[in-house]
Amino acid sequence: MCIAIPGRVLSISDENTALVDVFGTKREVYLDLLDDPVQVGDYVISHAGYAIEKLDEKIALEKIAFLKDIIENEMY
């Protein structure tokens, strides 16, 4: 099972890759699978090194808050 975590685009290179911040970890992802253009500051969901969806900022922030809540209040 995979959990898709939104990441914020920090920079975009000439090779159509983006540096994305995912919970403080920076990852390089390919943008080749996205139909919509991506800009610095946008949020994307990535899997296996590829951005697979561009997210609206409000939705991305809601998802991030939800995931943080789960992590902080994990029940055993």
N, CA, C and O atoms as a CHARMM CRD file, in Angstrom:
* protein
*
  304
    1    1 MET  N      0.83900  -1.17000   0.00000 PROA 1      0.00000
    2    1 MET  CA     0.00000   0.00000   0.00000 PROA 1      0.00000
    3    1 MET  C      0.88700   1.23700   0.00000 PROA 1      0.00000
    4    1 MET  O      1.92100   1.26400   0.66700 PROA 1      0.00000
    5    2 CYS  N      0.48900   2.24800  -0.73900 PROA 2      0.00000
    6    2 CYS  CA     1.22500   3.50600  -0.80500 PROA 2      0.00000
    7    2 CYS  C      0.38100   4.62100  -0.22100 PROA 2      0.00000
    8    2 CYS  O     -0.84100   4.63300  -0.36700 PROA 2      0.00000
    9    3 ILE  N      1.03100   5.54100   0.42900 PROA 3      0.00000
   10    3 ILE  CA     0.37300   6.74700   0.91200 PROA 3      0.00000
   11    3 ILE  C      0.93900   7.91200   0.11400 PROA 3      0.00000
   12    3 ILE  O      2.14700   8.14700   0.11200 PROA 3      0.00000
   13    4 ALA  N      0.07400   8.62600  -0.55200 PROA 4      0.00000
   14    4 ALA  CA     0.50400   9.76800  -1.35800 PROA 4      0.00000
   15    4 ALA  C      0.53500  11.00800  -0.47700 PROA 4      0.00000
   16    4 ALA  O     -0.48900  11.40900   0.07600 PROA 4      0.00000
   17    5 ILE  N      1.69600  11.60500  -0.34800 PROA 5      0.00000
   18    5 ILE  CA     1.87200  12.79000   0.48400 PROA 5      0.00000
   19    5 ILE  C      2.18500  13.96700  -0.42300 PROA 5      0.00000
   20    5 ILE  O      3.11700  13.89900  -1.22500 PROA 5      0.00000
   21    6 PRO  N      1.41800  15.04700  -0.30800 PROA 6      0.00000
   22    6 PRO  CA     1.69200  16.21900  -1.14200 PROA 6      0.00000
   23    6 PRO  C      3.05200  16.82800  -0.80600 PROA 6      0.00000
   24    6 PRO  O      3.48700  16.82700   0.34500 PROA 6      0.00000
   25    7 GLY  N      3.70200  17.34400  -1.83300 PROA 7      0.00000
   26    7 GLY  CA     4.96100  18.04600  -1.66100 PROA 7      0.00000
   27    7 GLY  C      4.90300  19.37100  -2.39400 PROA 7      0.00000
   28    7 GLY  O      4.22600  19.49800  -3.41400 PROA 7      0.00000
   29    8 ARG  N      5.61500  20.35600  -1.87100 PROA 8      0.00000
   30    8 ARG  CA     5.63800  21.70200  -2.46400 PROA 8      0.00000
   31    8 ARG  C      6.84800  21.82000  -3.38000 PROA 8      0.00000
   32    8 ARG  O      7.96200  21.47400  -2.98800 PROA 8      0.00000
   33    9 VAL  N      6.63300  22.30300  -4.58700 PROA 9      0.00000
   34    9 VAL  CA     7.70100  22.46100  -5.57400 PROA 9      0.00000
   35    9 VAL  C      8.58800  23.63200  -5.15900 PROA 9      0.00000
   36    9 VAL  O      8.12100  24.76000  -4.99800 PROA 9      0.00000
   37   10 LEU  N      9.88300  23.34000  -4.98900 PROA 10     0.00000
   38   10 LEU  CA    10.85300  24.35900  -4.59500 PROA 10     0.00000
   39   10 LEU  C     11.57300  24.96000  -5.79700 PROA 10     0.00000
   40   10 LEU  O     11.88000  26.15200  -5.81300 PROA 10     0.00000
   41   11 SER  N     11.83800  24.13400  -6.79700 PROA 11     0.00000
   42   11 SER  CA    12.52100  24.61000  -8.00700 PROA 11     0.00000
   43   11 SER  C     12.22900  23.64500  -9.14800 PROA 11     0.00000
   44   11 SER  O     11.84600  22.49400  -8.93200 PROA 11     0.00000
   45   12 ILE  N     12.41900  24.14400 -10.36900 PROA 12     0.00000
   46   12 ILE  CA    12.20400  23.34300 -11.56900 PROA 12     0.00000
   47   12 ILE  C     13.42600  23.49400 -12.45500 PROA 12     0.00000
   48   12 ILE  O     13.90200  24.60500 -12.68900 PROA 12     0.00000
   49   13 SER  N     13.93300  22.36600 -12.95000 PROA 13     0.00000
   50   13 SER  CA    15.12600  22.39300 -13.78800 PROA 13     0.00000
   51   13 SER  C     14.76400  22.38100 -15.26500 PROA 13     0.00000
   52   13 SER  O     13.60300  22.19600 -15.63100 PROA 13     0.00000
   53   14 ASP  N     15.75900  22.57800 -16.10000 PROA 14     0.00000
   54   14 ASP  CA    15.56200  22.54100 -17.55100 PROA 14     0.00000
   55   14 ASP  C     15.25700  21.13500 -18.05600 PROA 14     0.00000
   56   14 ASP  O     14.75400  20.97600 -19.16800 PROA 14     0.00000
   57   15 GLU  N     15.55200  20.11800 -17.25700 PROA 15     0.00000
   58   15 GLU  CA    15.31800  18.72100 -17.65400 PROA 15     0.00000
   59   15 GLU  C     13.91300  18.25000 -17.28200 PROA 15     0.00000
   60   15 GLU  O     13.64300  17.04900 -17.28700 PROA 15     0.00000
   61   16 ASN  N     13.00800  19.19300 -16.95500 PROA 16     0.00000
   62   16 ASN  CA    11.63300  18.89200 -16.58200 PROA 16     0.00000
   63   16 ASN  C     11.55100  18.06200 -15.30500 PROA 16     0.00000
   64   16 ASN  O     10.70700  17.17600 -15.17100 PROA 16     0.00000
   65   17 THR  N     12.44100  18.36800 -14.37900 PROA 17     0.00000
   66   17 THR  CA    12.37300  17.77800 -13.05100 PROA 17     0.00000
   67   17 THR  C     12.14500  18.89100 -12.03100 PROA 17     0.00000
   68   17 THR  O     12.45700  20.05500 -12.28000 PROA 17     0.00000
   69   18 ALA  N     11.60400  18.51200 -10.89500 PROA 18     0.00000
   70   18 ALA  CA    11.35500  19.49200  -9.84100 PROA 18     0.00000
   71   18 ALA  C     11.96200  18.99900  -8.54000 PROA 18     0.00000
   72   18 ALA  O     11.98600  17.79900  -8.26900 PROA 18     0.00000
   73   19 LEU  N     12.44900  19.92700  -7.74500 PROA 19     0.00000
   74   19 LEU  CA    12.86200  19.63200  -6.38300 PROA 19     0.00000
   75   19 LEU  C     11.64400  19.90900  -5.51600 PROA 19     0.00000
   76   19 LEU  O     11.12500  21.02500  -5.50200 PROA 19     0.00000
   77   20 VAL  N     11.18400  18.87900  -4.78500 PROA 20     0.00000
   78   20 VAL  CA     9.93800  18.95200  -4.03300 PROA 20     0.00000
   79   20 VAL  C     10.22100  18.70900  -2.55400 PROA 20     0.00000
   80   20 VAL  O     10.97800  17.80500  -2.20000 PROA 20     0.00000
   81   21 ASP  N      9.60700  19.52100  -1.69500 PROA 21     0.00000
   82   21 ASP  CA     9.72800  19.36100  -0.24900 PROA 21     0.00000
   83   21 ASP  C      8.54000  18.53200   0.24000 PROA 21     0.00000
   84   21 ASP  O      7.38800  18.95400   0.14400 PROA 21     0.00000
   85   22 VAL  N      8.84600  17.34400   0.76600 PROA 22     0.00000
   86   22 VAL  CA     7.82300  16.45600   1.32200 PROA 22     0.00000
   87   22 VAL  C      8.12900  16.27100   2.80300 PROA 22     0.00000
   88   22 VAL  O      9.02700  15.51000   3.16500 PROA 22     0.00000
   89   23 PHE  N      7.38700  16.96200   3.65500 PROA 23     0.00000
   90   23 PHE  CA     7.60700  16.90100   5.10300 PROA 23     0.00000
   91   23 PHE  C      9.05500  17.18300   5.48200 PROA 23     0.00000
   92   23 PHE  O      9.60500  16.52900   6.36800 PROA 23     0.00000
   93   24 GLY  N      9.66800  18.14400   4.82300 PROA 24     0.00000
   94   24 GLY  CA    11.03600  18.53400   5.14700 PROA 24     0.00000
   95   24 GLY  C     12.11000  17.75200   4.41400 PROA 24     0.00000
   96   24 GLY  O     13.28800  18.09800   4.50300 PROA 24     0.00000
   97   25 THR  N     11.73500  16.71800   3.69900 PROA 25     0.00000
   98   25 THR  CA    12.68300  15.94600   2.89700 PROA 25     0.00000
   99   25 THR  C     12.58500  16.41500   1.45300 PROA 25     0.00000
  100   25 THR  O     11.49700  16.47700   0.88000 PROA 25     0.00000
  101   26 LYS  N     13.72300  16.73900   0.87900 PROA 26     0.00000
  102   26 LYS  CA    13.72800  17.21000  -0.50600 PROA 26     0.00000
  103   26 LYS  C     13.95100  16.03400  -1.44800 PROA 26     0.00000
  104   26 LYS  O     14.86600  15.23000  -1.26800 PROA 26     0.00000
  105   27 ARG  N     13.09100  15.95700  -2.45600 PROA 27     0.00000
  106   27 ARG  CA    13.15900  14.87300  -3.44300 PROA 27     0.00000
  107   27 ARG  C     13.09600  15.45600  -4.83500 PROA 27     0.00000
  108   27 ARG  O     12.41500  16.45300  -5.07600 PROA 27     0.00000
  109   28 GLU  N     13.81200  14.82800  -5.74900 PROA 28     0.00000
  110   28 GLU  CA    13.73400  15.23000  -7.14100 PROA 28     0.00000
  111   28 GLU  C     12.73500  14.32300  -7.84900 PROA 28     0.00000
  112   28 GLU  O     12.82000  13.09800  -7.75500 PROA 28     0.00000
  113   29 VAL  N     11.78500  14.93500  -8.55900 PROA 29     0.00000
  114   29 VAL  CA    10.76900  14.16000  -9.26900 PROA 29     0.00000
  115   29 VAL  C     10.65200  14.65200 -10.70500 PROA 29     0.00000
  116   29 VAL  O     10.86100  15.83000 -10.99500 PROA 29     0.00000
  117   30 TYR  N     10.31900  13.73600 -11.58500 PROA 30     0.00000
  118   30 TYR  CA    10.07500  14.07400 -12.98600 PROA 30     0.00000
  119   30 TYR  C      8.65900  14.61800 -13.13500 PROA 30     0.00000
  120   30 TYR  O      7.73400  14.15800 -12.46500 PROA 30     0.00000
  121   31 LEU  N      8.50000  15.59000 -14.01100 PROA 31     0.00000
  122   31 LEU  CA     7.20500  16.22000 -14.24700 PROA 31     0.00000
  123   31 LEU  C      6.55200  15.74100 -15.54000 PROA 31     0.00000
  124   31 LEU  O      5.50600  16.26000 -15.93100 PROA 31     0.00000
  125   32 ASP  N      7.15000  14.76400 -16.20100 PROA 32     0.00000
  126   32 ASP  CA     6.72000  14.32800 -17.53500 PROA 32     0.00000
  127   32 ASP  C      5.29200  13.78300 -17.59800 PROA 32     0.00000
  128   32 ASP  O      4.68000  13.81700 -18.66600 PROA 32     0.00000
  129   33 LEU  N      4.75000  13.29000 -16.50500 PROA 33     0.00000
  130   33 LEU  CA     3.42600  12.67500 -16.53900 PROA 33     0.00000
  131   33 LEU  C      2.28000  13.66100 -16.31900 PROA 33     0.00000
  132   33 LEU  O      1.11400  13.29300 -16.46300 PROA 33     0.00000
  133   34 LEU  N      2.59600  14.89800 -15.97600 PROA 34     0.00000
  134   34 LEU  CA     1.56000  15.88300 -15.68900 PROA 34     0.00000
  135   34 LEU  C      1.09800  16.60700 -16.94200 PROA 34     0.00000
  136   34 LEU  O      1.90700  16.98200 -17.79100 PROA 34     0.00000
  137   35 ASP  N     -0.21400  16.79900 -17.05000 PROA 35     0.00000
  138   35 ASP  CA    -0.77200  17.55800 -18.16700 PROA 35     0.00000
  139   35 ASP  C     -0.70500  19.06100 -17.90900 PROA 35     0.00000
  140   35 ASP  O     -0.44000  19.84600 -18.82000 PROA 35     0.00000
  141   36 ASP  N     -0.94800  19.45500 -16.65400 PROA 36     0.00000
  142   36 ASP  CA    -0.94700  20.87300 -16.29600 PROA 36     0.00000
  143   36 ASP  C      0.47500  21.35500 -16.01800 PROA 36     0.00000
  144   36 ASP  O      1.27000  20.62900 -15.42000 PROA 36     0.00000
  145   37 PRO  N      0.79700  22.57200 -16.44700 PROA 37     0.00000
  146   37 PRO  CA     2.12400  23.11600 -16.13800 PROA 37     0.00000
  147   37 PRO  C      2.27600  23.32100 -14.62800 PROA 37     0.00000
  148   37 PRO  O      1.31500  23.64800 -13.93200 PROA 37     0.00000
  149   38 VAL  N      3.48400  23.12300 -14.14600 PROA 38     0.00000
  150   38 VAL  CA     3.77900  23.25900 -12.72000 PROA 38     0.00000
  151   38 VAL  C      4.72700  24.42800 -12.53200 PROA 38     0.00000
  152   38 VAL  O      5.65000  24.63100 -13.32100 PROA 38     0.00000
  153   39 GLN  N      4.48900  25.19700 -11.47600 PROA 39     0.00000
  154   39 GLN  CA     5.34500  26.32700 -11.14300 PROA 39     0.00000
  155   39 GLN  C      5.87000  26.15800  -9.72300 PROA 39     0.00000
  156   39 GLN  O      5.32700  25.38600  -8.93300 PROA 39     0.00000
  157   40 VAL  N      6.93000  26.88600  -9.41500 PROA 40     0.00000
  158   40 VAL  CA     7.46500  26.89500  -8.05300 PROA 40     0.00000
  159   40 VAL  C      6.34300  27.34700  -7.11500 PROA 40     0.00000
  160   40 VAL  O      5.65300  28.33100  -7.38100 PROA 40     0.00000
  161   41 GLY  N      6.17700  26.61900  -6.02500 PROA 41     0.00000
  162   41 GLY  CA     5.12600  26.91800  -5.06100 PROA 41     0.00000
  163   41 GLY  C      3.90400  26.02600  -5.20200 PROA 41     0.00000
  164   41 GLY  O      3.09600  25.94400  -4.27700 PROA 41     0.00000
  165   42 ASP  N      3.74900  25.35300  -6.34000 PROA 42     0.00000
  166   42 ASP  CA     2.64100  24.42500  -6.53100 PROA 42     0.00000
  167   42 ASP  C      2.85400  23.17700  -5.68200 PROA 42     0.00000
  168   42 ASP  O      3.96600  22.89400  -5.23700 PROA 42     0.00000
  169   43 TYR  N      1.77800  22.44600  -5.46900 PROA 43     0.00000
  170   43 TYR  CA     1.84400  21.18100  -4.74400 PROA 43     0.00000
  171   43 TYR  C      1.57600  20.04000  -5.70700 PROA 43     0.00000
  172   43 TYR  O      0.70000  20.12500  -6.56800 PROA 43     0.00000
  173   44 VAL  N      2.34400  18.96800  -5.54900 PROA 44     0.00000
  174   44 VAL  CA     2.17200  17.77300  -6.37300 PROA 44     0.00000
  175   44 VAL  C      2.21600  16.54100  -5.47800 PROA 44     0.00000
  176   44 VAL  O      2.75800  16.56100  -4.37300 PROA 44     0.00000
  177   45 ILE  N      1.63400  15.48200  -5.99200 PROA 45     0.00000
  178   45 ILE  CA     1.77000  14.16500  -5.37100 PROA 45     0.00000
  179   45 ILE  C      2.69000  13.36800  -6.27800 PROA 45     0.00000
  180   45 ILE  O      2.52200  13.36800  -7.49700 PROA 45     0.00000
  181   46 SER  N      3.65200  12.69300  -5.68800 PROA 46     0.00000
  182   46 SER  CA     4.60200  11.94000  -6.50400 PROA 46     0.00000
  183   46 SER  C      4.64600  10.47900  -6.05800 PROA 46     0.00000
  184   46 SER  O      4.32900  10.13200  -4.92000 PROA 46     0.00000
  185   47 HSD  N      5.05200   9.65000  -7.00500 PROA 47     0.00000
  186   47 HSD  CA     5.21500   8.22000  -6.73300 PROA 47     0.00000
  187   47 HSD  C      6.32700   7.69900  -7.62700 PROA 47     0.00000
  188   47 HSD  O      6.34000   7.96200  -8.83000 PROA 47     0.00000
  189   48 ALA  N      7.25100   6.96700  -7.04600 PROA 48     0.00000
  190   48 ALA  CA     8.35000   6.33100  -7.77400 PROA 48     0.00000
  191   48 ALA  C      9.13000   7.33400  -8.62000 PROA 48     0.00000
  192   48 ALA  O      9.55000   7.02000  -9.73400 PROA 48     0.00000
  193   49 GLY  N      9.32000   8.53200  -8.09200 PROA 49     0.00000
  194   49 GLY  CA    10.14300   9.52100  -8.76800 PROA 49     0.00000
  195   49 GLY  C      9.43100  10.37700  -9.80800 PROA 49     0.00000
  196   49 GLY  O     10.07000  11.17900 -10.48900 PROA 49     0.00000
  197   50 TYR  N      8.11600  10.21500  -9.93800 PROA 50     0.00000
  198   50 TYR  CA     7.33600  11.00400 -10.90500 PROA 50     0.00000
  199   50 TYR  C      6.20100  11.72800 -10.19000 PROA 50     0.00000
  200   50 TYR  O      5.50600  11.14600  -9.35600 PROA 50     0.00000
  201   51 ALA  N      6.02100  12.99400 -10.52200 PROA 51     0.00000
  202   51 ALA  CA     4.84100  13.71800 -10.05300 PROA 51     0.00000
  203   51 ALA  C      3.66300  13.15300 -10.83800 PROA 51     0.00000
  204   51 ALA  O      3.69500  13.10300 -12.06800 PROA 51     0.00000
  205   52 ILE  N      2.61700  12.72400 -10.12000 PROA 52     0.00000
  206   52 ILE  CA     1.49000  12.08800 -10.80100 PROA 52     0.00000
  207   52 ILE  C      0.22200  12.93800 -10.74900 PROA 52     0.00000
  208   52 ILE  O     -0.74300  12.66000 -11.46100 PROA 52     0.00000
  209   53 GLU  N      0.22200  13.96700  -9.91100 PROA 53     0.00000
  210   53 GLU  CA    -0.95000  14.83800  -9.84400 PROA 53     0.00000
  211   53 GLU  C     -0.56400  16.18700  -9.26000 PROA 53     0.00000
  212   53 GLU  O      0.20500  16.26200  -8.30200 PROA 53     0.00000
  213   54 LYS  N     -1.09800  17.24000  -9.83800 PROA 54     0.00000
  214   54 LYS  CA    -0.94600  18.58400  -9.29700 PROA 54     0.00000
  215   54 LYS  C     -2.16600  18.85700  -8.43500 PROA 54     0.00000
  216   54 LYS  O     -3.29300  18.58000  -8.84500 PROA 54     0.00000
  217   55 LEU  N     -1.94500  19.40400  -7.22600 PROA 55     0.00000
  218   55 LEU  CA    -3.02800  19.65000  -6.29100 PROA 55     0.00000
  219   55 LEU  C     -3.26500  21.13800  -6.07700 PROA 55     0.00000
  220   55 LEU  O     -2.34000  21.94900  -6.12400 PROA 55     0.00000
  221   56 ASP  N     -4.51800  21.47000  -5.84300 PROA 56     0.00000
  222   56 ASP  CA    -4.87000  22.80800  -5.40100 PROA 56     0.00000
  223   56 ASP  C     -4.23800  23.02600  -4.02500 PROA 56     0.00000
  224   56 ASP  O     -4.22100  22.10600  -3.20800 PROA 56     0.00000
  225   57 GLU  N     -3.72300  24.21500  -3.75600 PROA 57     0.00000
  226   57 GLU  CA    -3.02000  24.47400  -2.50500 PROA 57     0.00000
  227   57 GLU  C     -3.89900  24.19700  -1.28200 PROA 57     0.00000
  228   57 GLU  O     -3.42900  23.60800  -0.30900 PROA 57     0.00000
  229   58 LYS  N     -5.15400  24.61100  -1.32200 PROA 58     0.00000
  230   58 LYS  CA    -6.04500  24.39500  -0.17200 PROA 58     0.00000
  231   58 LYS  C     -6.20300  22.90600   0.12400 PROA 58     0.00000
  232   58 LYS  O     -6.13500  22.49200   1.28100 PROA 58     0.00000
  233   59 ILE  N     -6.41000  22.11500  -0.89700 PROA 59     0.00000
  234   59 ILE  CA    -6.56000  20.66800  -0.71800 PROA 59     0.00000
  235   59 ILE  C     -5.25400  20.05500  -0.21700 PROA 59     0.00000
  236   59 ILE  O     -5.26800  19.20700   0.67500 PROA 59     0.00000
  237   60 ALA  N     -4.12700  20.48100  -0.78800 PROA 60     0.00000
  238   60 ALA  CA    -2.82700  19.95400  -0.36300 PROA 60     0.00000
  239   60 ALA  C     -2.57700  20.23900   1.11000 PROA 60     0.00000
  240   60 ALA  O     -2.13000  19.35700   1.84200 PROA 60     0.00000
  241   61 LEU  N     -2.85900  21.45800   1.55200 PROA 61     0.00000
  242   61 LEU  CA    -2.63500  21.81700   2.95100 PROA 61     0.00000
  243   61 LEU  C     -3.56800  21.05000   3.88300 PROA 61     0.00000
  244   61 LEU  O     -3.17500  20.69300   4.99300 PROA 61     0.00000
  245   62 GLU  N     -4.79700  20.79500   3.44300 PROA 62     0.00000
  246   62 GLU  CA    -5.72000  19.97800   4.24100 PROA 62     0.00000
  247   62 GLU  C     -5.19000  18.55600   4.39000 PROA 62     0.00000
  248   62 GLU  O     -5.24000  17.98300   5.47900 PROA 62     0.00000
  249   63 LYS  N     -4.68300  17.98700   3.29800 PROA 63     0.00000
  250   63 LYS  CA    -4.14100  16.62900   3.33800 PROA 63     0.00000
  251   63 LYS  C     -2.90600  16.55700   4.23900 PROA 63     0.00000
  252   63 LYS  O     -2.74100  15.60400   5.00100 PROA 63     0.00000
  253   64 ILE  N     -2.04900  17.56100   4.14700 PROA 64     0.00000
  254   64 ILE  CA    -0.84400  17.59500   4.98200 PROA 64     0.00000
  255   64 ILE  C     -1.23500  17.68300   6.45400 PROA 64     0.00000
  256   64 ILE  O     -0.67100  16.97200   7.28600 PROA 64     0.00000
  257   65 ALA  N     -2.20000  18.55200   6.78400 PROA 65     0.00000
  258   65 ALA  CA    -2.65100  18.68500   8.17700 PROA 65     0.00000
  259   65 ALA  C     -3.23800  17.37500   8.67900 PROA 65     0.00000
  260   65 ALA  O     -2.98100  16.97500   9.81500 PROA 65     0.00000
  261   66 PHE  N     -4.01900  16.70800   7.84900 PROA 66     0.00000
  262   66 PHE  CA    -4.61000  15.41500   8.21700 PROA 66     0.00000
  263   66 PHE  C     -3.52400  14.37900   8.50000 PROA 66     0.00000
  264   66 PHE  O     -3.58500  13.67300   9.50600 PROA 66     0.00000
  265   67 LEU  N     -2.53800  14.28700   7.62100 PROA 67     0.00000
  266   67 LEU  CA    -1.45800  13.31600   7.80700 PROA 67     0.00000
  267   67 LEU  C     -0.63200  13.62400   9.04800 PROA 67     0.00000
  268   67 LEU  O     -0.24200  12.70900   9.77400 PROA 67     0.00000
  269   68 LYS  N     -0.36000  14.90900   9.30100 PROA 68     0.00000
  270   68 LYS  CA     0.38100  15.28600  10.51200 PROA 68     0.00000
  271   68 LYS  C     -0.39700  14.88200  11.75800 PROA 68     0.00000
  272   68 LYS  O      0.18700  14.40900  12.73300 PROA 68     0.00000
  273   69 ASP  N     -1.71700  15.07100  11.72600 PROA 69     0.00000
  274   69 ASP  CA    -2.55500  14.70200  12.85800 PROA 69     0.00000
  275   69 ASP  C     -2.49000  13.19300  13.11300 PROA 69     0.00000
  276   69 ASP  O     -2.39300  12.75500  14.25900 PROA 69     0.00000
  277   70 ILE  N     -2.54200  12.42200  12.05800 PROA 70     0.00000
  278   70 ILE  CA    -2.45000  10.96200  12.20000 PROA 70     0.00000
  279   70 ILE  C     -1.10200  10.57400  12.80100 PROA 70     0.00000
  280   70 ILE  O     -1.03800   9.74900  13.71300 PROA 70     0.00000
  281   71 ILE  N     -0.03800  11.16400  12.29400 PROA 71     0.00000
  282   71 ILE  CA     1.31400  10.83900  12.77500 PROA 71     0.00000
  283   71 ILE  C      1.45800  11.20300  14.24900 PROA 71     0.00000
  284   71 ILE  O      2.00500  10.42700  15.03300 PROA 71     0.00000
  285   72 GLU  N      0.96800  12.38700  14.62800 PROA 72     0.00000
  286   72 GLU  CA     1.13500  12.85300  16.00100 PROA 72     0.00000
  287   72 GLU  C      0.23300  12.11700  16.99600 PROA 72     0.00000
  288   72 GLU  O      0.55500  12.03700  18.18200 PROA 72     0.00000
  289   73 ASN  N     -0.88000  11.58500  16.52300 PROA 73     0.00000
  290   73 ASN  CA    -1.84600  10.94800  17.43000 PROA 73     0.00000
  291   73 ASN  C     -2.03000   9.46400  17.09800 PROA 73     0.00000
  292   73 ASN  O     -3.10900   8.90300  17.29000 PROA 73     0.00000
  293   74 GLU  N     -0.98600   8.85400  16.60800 PROA 74     0.00000
  294   74 GLU  CA    -1.06700   7.43600  16.22000 PROA 74     0.00000
  295   74 GLU  C     -1.51600   6.60300  17.41200 PROA 74     0.00000
  296   74 GLU  O     -1.00300   6.73500  18.52400 PROA 74     0.00000
  297   75 MET  N     -2.48300   5.74900  17.14500 PROA 75     0.00000
  298   75 MET  CA    -3.01300   4.88000  18.19600 PROA 75     0.00000
  299   75 MET  C     -2.40500   3.48100  18.03500 PROA 75     0.00000
  300   75 MET  O     -2.26200   2.98100  16.91900 PROA 75     0.00000
  301   76 TYR  N     -2.06000   2.87800  19.13100 PROA 76     0.00000
  302   76 TYR  CA    -1.47200   1.54400  19.11200 PROA 76     0.00000
  303   76 TYR  C     -2.49400   0.49900  19.45900 PROA 76     0.00000
  304   76 TYR  O     -2.17500  -0.69000  19.49200 PROA 76     0.00000
